[in-house]
Amino acid sequence: MAVPKRRTSKARKNKRRSSVWKLDAPELVECPNCHGYMTPHKMCANCGYYNGKEIVKKEED
């Protein structure tokens, strides 16, 4: 059975764990219909269009 020969130091343990939780900010692209920002390959939350077609009908306020 494999057993560690030496104790893992706090610095080494924390270095290993430091980059696991970091997330990148989502990439945003401009909507061709309303020119608002949206995530790529998803329906626009502002106007409800995707790939030039209306997916969700939005009511005007």
Phi and psi in radians as a Rosetta constraint file:
Dihedral C 1 N 2 CA 2 C 2 CIRCULARHARMONIC -1.400 0.35
Dihedral N 2 CA 2 C 2 N 3 CIRCULARHARMONIC 2.203 0.35
Dihedral C 2 N 3 CA 3 C 3 CIRCULARHARMONIC -2.228 0.35
Dihedral N 3 CA 3 C 3 N 4 CIRCULARHARMONIC 2.354 0.35
Dihedral C 3 N 4 CA 4 C 4 CIRCULARHARMONIC -1.081 0.35
Dihedral N 4 CA 4 C 4 N 5 CIRCULARHARMONIC 2.373 0.35
Dihedral C 4 N 5 CA 5 C 5 CIRCULARHARMONIC -1.331 0.35
Dihedral N 5 CA 5 C 5 N 6 CIRCULARHARMONIC -0.633 0.35
Dihedral C 5 N 6 CA 6 C 6 CIRCULARHARMONIC -2.226 0.35
Dihedral N 6 CA 6 C 6 N 7 CIRCULARHARMONIC 2.708 0.35
Dihedral C 6 N 7 CA 7 C 7 CIRCULARHARMONIC -1.218 0.35
Dihedral N 7 CA 7 C 7 N 8 CIRCULARHARMONIC 2.432 0.35
Dihedral C 7 N 8 CA 8 C 8 CIRCULARHARMONIC -1.317 0.35
Dihedral N 8 CA 8 C 8 N 9 CIRCULARHARMONIC 2.213 0.35
Dihedral C 8 N 9 CA 9 C 9 CIRCULARHARMONIC -1.247 0.35
Dihedral N 9 CA 9 C 9 N 10 CIRCULARHARMONIC 2.819 0.35
Dihedral C 9 N 10 CA 10 C 10 CIRCULARHARMONIC -1.093 0.35
Dihedral N 10 CA 10 C 10 N 11 CIRCULARHARMONIC -0.698 0.35
Dihedral C 10 N 11 CA 11 C 11 CIRCULARHARMONIC -1.118 0.35
Dihedral N 11 CA 11 C 11 N 12 CIRCULARHARMONIC -0.795 0.35
Dihedral C 11 N 12 CA 12 C 12 CIRCULARHARMONIC -1.145 0.35
Dihedral N 12 CA 12 C 12 N 13 CIRCULARHARMONIC -0.702 0.35
Dihedral C 12 N 13 CA 13 C 13 CIRCULARHARMONIC -1.123 0.35
Dihedral N 13 CA 13 C 13 N 14 CIRCULARHARMONIC -0.769 0.35
Dihedral C 13 N 14 CA 14 C 14 CIRCULARHARMONIC -1.241 0.35
Dihedral N 14 CA 14 C 14 N 15 CIRCULARHARMONIC -0.581 0.35
Dihedral C 14 N 15 CA 15 C 15 CIRCULARHARMONIC -1.100 0.35
Dihedral N 15 CA 15 C 15 N 16 CIRCULARHARMONIC -0.700 0.35
Dihedral C 15 N 16 CA 16 C 16 CIRCULARHARMONIC -1.174 0.35
Dihedral N 16 CA 16 C 16 N 17 CIRCULARHARMONIC -0.657 0.35
Dihedral C 16 N 17 CA 17 C 17 CIRCULARHARMONIC -1.489 0.35
Dihedral N 17 CA 17 C 17 N 18 CIRCULARHARMONIC -0.209 0.35
Dihedral C 17 N 18 CA 18 C 18 CIRCULARHARMONIC -1.185 0.35
Dihedral N 18 CA 18 C 18 N 19 CIRCULARHARMONIC -0.627 0.35
Dihedral C 18 N 19 CA 19 C 19 CIRCULARHARMONIC -1.652 0.35
Dihedral N 19 CA 19 C 19 N 20 CIRCULARHARMONIC 0.032 0.35
Dihedral C 19 N 20 CA 20 C 20 CIRCULARHARMONIC -1.294 0.35
Dihedral N 20 CA 20 C 20 N 21 CIRCULARHARMONIC -0.692 0.35
Dihedral C 20 N 21 CA 21 C 21 CIRCULARHARMONIC -1.537 0.35
Dihedral N 21 CA 21 C 21 N 22 CIRCULARHARMONIC -0.194 0.35
Dihedral C 21 N 22 CA 22 C 22 CIRCULARHARMONIC -1.300 0.35
Dihedral N 22 CA 22 C 22 N 23 CIRCULARHARMONIC 2.350 0.35
Dihedral C 22 N 23 CA 23 C 23 CIRCULARHARMONIC -2.050 0.35
Dihedral N 23 CA 23 C 23 N 24 CIRCULARHARMONIC 2.604 0.35
Dihedral C 23 N 24 CA 24 C 24 CIRCULARHARMONIC -1.474 0.35
Dihedral N 24 CA 24 C 24 N 25 CIRCULARHARMONIC 2.627 0.35
Dihedral C 24 N 25 CA 25 C 25 CIRCULARHARMONIC -1.206 0.35
Dihedral N 25 CA 25 C 25 N 26 CIRCULARHARMONIC 2.493 0.35
Dihedral C 25 N 26 CA 26 C 26 CIRCULARHARMONIC -1.161 0.35
Dihedral N 26 CA 26 C 26 N 27 CIRCULARHARMONIC 2.495 0.35
Dihedral C 26 N 27 CA 27 C 27 CIRCULARHARMONIC -1.331 0.35
Dihedral N 27 CA 27 C 27 N 28 CIRCULARHARMONIC 2.372 0.35
Dihedral C 27 N 28 CA 28 C 28 CIRCULARHARMONIC -2.032 0.35
Dihedral N 28 CA 28 C 28 N 29 CIRCULARHARMONIC 2.442 0.35
Dihedral C 28 N 29 CA 29 C 29 CIRCULARHARMONIC -2.160 0.35
Dihedral N 29 CA 29 C 29 N 30 CIRCULARHARMONIC 2.828 0.35
Dihedral C 29 N 30 CA 30 C 30 CIRCULARHARMONIC -1.493 0.35
Dihedral N 30 CA 30 C 30 N 31 CIRCULARHARMONIC 2.355 0.35
Dihedral C 30 N 31 CA 31 C 31 CIRCULARHARMONIC -1.262 0.35
Dihedral N 31 CA 31 C 31 N 32 CIRCULARHARMONIC 2.254 0.35
Dihedral C 31 N 32 CA 32 C 32 CIRCULARHARMONIC -1.228 0.35
Dihedral N 32 CA 32 C 32 N 33 CIRCULARHARMONIC -0.316 0.35
Dihedral C 32 N 33 CA 33 C 33 CIRCULARHARMONIC -1.552 0.35
Dihedral N 33 CA 33 C 33 N 34 CIRCULARHARMONIC -0.951 0.35
Dihedral C 33 N 34 CA 34 C 34 CIRCULARHARMONIC -1.875 0.35
Dihedral N 34 CA 34 C 34 N 35 CIRCULARHARMONIC -0.091 0.35
Dihedral C 34 N 35 CA 35 C 35 CIRCULARHARMONIC 1.101 0.35
Dihedral N 35 CA 35 C 35 N 36 CIRCULARHARMONIC 0.414 0.35
Dihedral C 35 N 36 CA 36 C 36 CIRCULARHARMONIC -1.567 0.35
Dihedral N 36 CA 36 C 36 N 37 CIRCULARHARMONIC 3.023 0.35
Dihedral C 36 N 37 CA 37 C 37 CIRCULARHARMONIC -1.599 0.35
Dihedral N 37 CA 37 C 37 N 38 CIRCULARHARMONIC 2.447 0.35
Dihedral C 37 N 38 CA 38 C 38 CIRCULARHARMONIC -2.585 0.35
Dihedral N 38 CA 38 C 38 N 39 CIRCULARHARMONIC 2.824 0.35
Dihedral C 38 N 39 CA 39 C 39 CIRCULARHARMONIC -1.409 0.35
Dihedral N 39 CA 39 C 39 N 40 CIRCULARHARMONIC 2.524 0.35
Dihedral C 39 N 40 CA 40 C 40 CIRCULARHARMONIC -1.155 0.35
Dihedral N 40 CA 40 C 40 N 41 CIRCULARHARMONIC 2.606 0.35
Dihedral C 40 N 41 CA 41 C 41 CIRCULARHARMONIC 1.115 0.35
Dihedral N 41 CA 41 C 41 N 42 CIRCULARHARMONIC 0.477 0.35
Dihedral C 41 N 42 CA 42 C 42 CIRCULARHARMONIC -2.386 0.35
Dihedral N 42 CA 42 C 42 N 43 CIRCULARHARMONIC 2.784 0.35
Dihedral C 42 N 43 CA 43 C 43 CIRCULARHARMONIC -1.181 0.35
Dihedral N 43 CA 43 C 43 N 44 CIRCULARHARMONIC 2.532 0.35
Dihedral C 43 N 44 CA 44 C 44 CIRCULARHARMONIC -1.261 0.35
Dihedral N 44 CA 44 C 44 N 45 CIRCULARHARMONIC 2.256 0.35
Dihedral C 44 N 45 CA 45 C 45 CIRCULARHARMONIC -1.308 0.35
Dihedral N 45 CA 45 C 45 N 46 CIRCULARHARMONIC -0.380 0.35
Dihedral C 45 N 46 CA 46 C 46 CIRCULARHARMONIC -1.369 0.35
Dihedral N 46 CA 46 C 46 N 47 CIRCULARHARMONIC -0.836 0.35
Dihedral C 46 N 47 CA 47 C 47 CIRCULARHARMONIC -1.972 0.35
Dihedral N 47 CA 47 C 47 N 48 CIRCULARHARMONIC -0.286 0.35
Dihedral C 47 N 48 CA 48 C 48 CIRCULARHARMONIC 1.480 0.35
Dihedral N 48 CA 48 C 48 N 49 CIRCULARHARMONIC 0.259 0.35
Dihedral C 48 N 49 CA 49 C 49 CIRCULARHARMONIC -1.743 0.35
Dihedral N 49 CA 49 C 49 N 50 CIRCULARHARMONIC 2.588 0.35
Dihedral C 49 N 50 CA 50 C 50 CIRCULARHARMONIC -2.526 0.35
Dihedral N 50 CA 50 C 50 N 51 CIRCULARHARMONIC 2.229 0.35
Dihedral C 50 N 51 CA 51 C 51 CIRCULARHARMONIC 0.981 0.35
Dihedral N 51 CA 51 C 51 N 52 CIRCULARHARMONIC 0.656 0.35
Dihedral C 51 N 52 CA 52 C 52 CIRCULARHARMONIC 1.409 0.35
Dihedral N 52 CA 52 C 52 N 53 CIRCULARHARMONIC 0.083 0.35
Dihedral C 52 N 53 CA 53 C 53 CIRCULARHARMONIC -2.098 0.35
Dihedral N 53 CA 53 C 53 N 54 CIRCULARHARMONIC 2.532 0.35
Dihedral C 53 N 54 CA 54 C 54 CIRCULARHARMONIC -1.409 0.35
Dihedral N 54 CA 54 C 54 N 55 CIRCULARHARMONIC 2.047 0.35
Dihedral C 54 N 55 CA 55 C 55 CIRCULARHARMONIC -1.653 0.35
Dihedral N 55 CA 55 C 55 N 56 CIRCULARHARMONIC -0.818 0.35
Dihedral C 55 N 56 CA 56 C 56 CIRCULARHARMONIC -2.136 0.35
Dihedral N 56 CA 56 C 56 N 57 CIRCULARHARMONIC 2.240 0.35
Dihedral C 56 N 57 CA 57 C 57 CIRCULARHARMONIC -1.395 0.35
Dihedral N 57 CA 57 C 57 N 58 CIRCULARHARMONIC 2.099 0.35
Dihedral C 57 N 58 CA 58 C 58 CIRCULARHARMONIC -1.706 0.35
Dihedral N 58 CA 58 C 58 N 59 CIRCULARHARMONIC 2.383 0.35
Dihedral C 58 N 59 CA 59 C 59 CIRCULARHARMONIC -1.486 0.35
Dihedral N 59 CA 59 C 59 N 60 CIRCULARHARMONIC 2.397 0.35
Dihedral C 59 N 60 CA 60 C 60 CIRCULARHARMONIC -1.399 0.35
Dihedral N 60 CA 60 C 60 N 61 CIRCULARHARMONIC 2.339 0.35
